[in-house]
């Protein structure tokens, strides 16, 4: 990306703003609580129909919490910097927000459709498996952001 300034055009890209990124993560308690509740559904001994219904609701909640989380992270957790200060992986992490949001949205739609058709309990294992796969990709994304924040802090202390 090029940014036009008073002195000319500067190639710019993104890096993380580690303090804001961590603050955003720490302050969205509903997001992490919802994730924990989803994980609890995986191990629940309640009737499948009840847990399936709960999981569908929690997935909807997770989608909404992630929309807010990603919007805040993109607005305050990533900053545009000159090319020489950039962290190439930061642009990738930022792009992952869109892919993850689309994935959770599609998962919610499939789960809601199964619930609407009365098949959520019958297809519970499928919903759980797809949710676990999404969770693994989201977890990898979170680890990437943590590494970027740690690296950014290390660079700042040099």
C-alpha positions in Angstrom: 0.0 0.0 0.0 1.3 3.5 -0.8 0.4 6.5 1.3 0.7 10.0 -0.1 2.3 12.4 2.4 3.5 16.0 2.2 6.9 14.8 1.2 5.8 12.3 -1.4 4.6 8.7 -1.6 5.7 6.2 1.1 5.2 2.5 0.8 3.3 1.5 3.9 2.0 -1.7 5.4 0.9 -2.9 8.8 2.3 -4.0 12.1 0.7 -4.7 15.5 0.1 -2.2 18.2 0.8 -4.7 21.0 -0.6 -2.7 24.0 -3.9 -2.0 22.3 -4.1 -5.5 20.8 -3.7 -7.1 24.3 -6.1 -4.6 25.9 -8.8 -5.4 23.3 -8.3 -9.2 24.0 -8.4 -8.7 27.8 -11.5 -6.6 27.8 -13.8 -8.8 25.7 -14.7 -11.2 28.5 -17.9 -12.2 26.8 -15.9 -13.6 23.8 -13.8 -15.8 26.0 -16.7 -16.9 28.2 -18.6 -17.9 25.1 -15.7 -19.9 23.8 -15.5 -21.7 27.2 -19.2 -22.5 27.1 -18.8 -23.9 23.6 -16.0 -26.2 24.8 -18.2 -27.3 27.7 -20.9 -28.3 25.2 -18.4 -30.8 23.6 -18.2 -32.7 26.9 -21.8 -32.2 28.1 -23.7 -35.3 29.3 -27.1 -33.4 28.9 -29.5 -34.8 26.2 -28.2 -34.1 22.7 -31.2 -32.1 21.7 -30.7 -29.7 24.6 -26.9 -29.3 24.0 -27.4 -29.0 20.3 -29.8 -26.1 20.8 -27.4 -24.5 23.3 -24.5 -24.9 20.9 -26.4 -23.2 18.0 -27.2 -20.2 20.3 -23.6 -20.1 21.5 -22.2 -20.2 17.9 -24.5 -17.2 17.1 -23.1 -15.4 20.2 -19.6 -16.2 19.2 -20.1 -14.8 15.7 -21.3 -11.6 17.2 -18.5 -11.3 19.7 -15.9 -12.1 17.0 -17.4 -9.4 14.7 -16.8 -6.8 17.5 -13.4 -8.3 18.4 -12.1 -8.2 14.9 -13.4 -4.7 14.2 -11.7 -3.4 17.3 -8.4 -5.2 16.5 -8.4 -3.9 13.0 -9.1 -0.4 14.2 -6.7 -0.2 17.1 -4.6 -3.4 17.2 -3.0 -3.0 13.8 -1.3 0.2 12.6 -0.1 1.4 9.3 3.7 2.0 9.2 6.5 2.6 6.8 7.6 -0.5 4.9 10.9 -0.8 6.9 8.9 -1.0 10.2 6.4 -3.5 8.9 5.8 -7.0 10.0 4.8 -9.0 7.0 2.9 -11.6 9.1 0.8 -8.7 10.6 -0.9 -8.1 7.3 -1.7 -11.9 7.1 -3.1 -11.9 10.6 -5.3 -8.9 9.8 -6.5 -10.6 6.6 -7.4 -13.8 8.6 -10.1 -11.8 10.4 -12.3 -11.8 7.3 -11.8 -15.5 6.6 -12.5 -16.5 10.2 -15.6 -14.3 10.3 -16.9 -15.8 7.1 -16.2 -19.3 8.4 -18.0 -18.8 11.7 -20.9 -17.2 9.8 -21.2 -20.2 7.5 -21.0 -22.5 10.5 -23.8 -20.6 12.2 -26.0 -20.8 9.1 -25.4 -24.6 8.8 -26.2 -25.2 12.5 -29.3 -23.0 12.4 -30.5 -24.8 9.2 -30.1 -28.1 11.0 -31.9 -26.8 14.0 -34.7 -25.4 11.8 -35.1 -28.8 10.1 -35.2 -30.6 13.5 -31.9 -32.3 12.7 -29.5 -30.5 15.1 -29.6 -33.3 17.7 -29.2 -36.0 15.0 -26.3 -34.1 13.4 -24.8 -32.9 16.7 -21.5 -34.8 16.1 -21.1 -33.0 12.7 -21.7 -29.5 14.3 -19.2 -30.3 17.0 -16.6 -31.5 14.5 -17.0 -28.4 12.4 -16.9 -26.2 15.5 -13.7 -27.9 16.7 -12.1 -27.3 13.3 -13.0 -23.6 13.4 -11.8 -23.4 16.9 -8.4 -24.8 15.9 -8.0 -22.3 13.1 -9.1 -19.4 15.4 -6.6 -20.7 18.0 -3.8 -20.7 15.4 -4.7 -17.1 14.6 -4.6 -16.1 18.2 -1.1 -17.7 18.6 0.0 -15.7 15.5 -1.2 -12.5 17.0 0.5 -13.3 20.3 3.8 -14.0 18.5 3.5 -10.7 16.6 2.8 -8.7 19.8 5.7 -10.3 21.5 8.0 -9.7 18.6 6.8 -6.1 18.4 7.5 -5.6 22.1 11.0 -7.1 21.6 11.7 -4.7 18.7 10.6 -1.7 20.7 12.9 -2.6 23.6 16.0 -2.6 21.3 
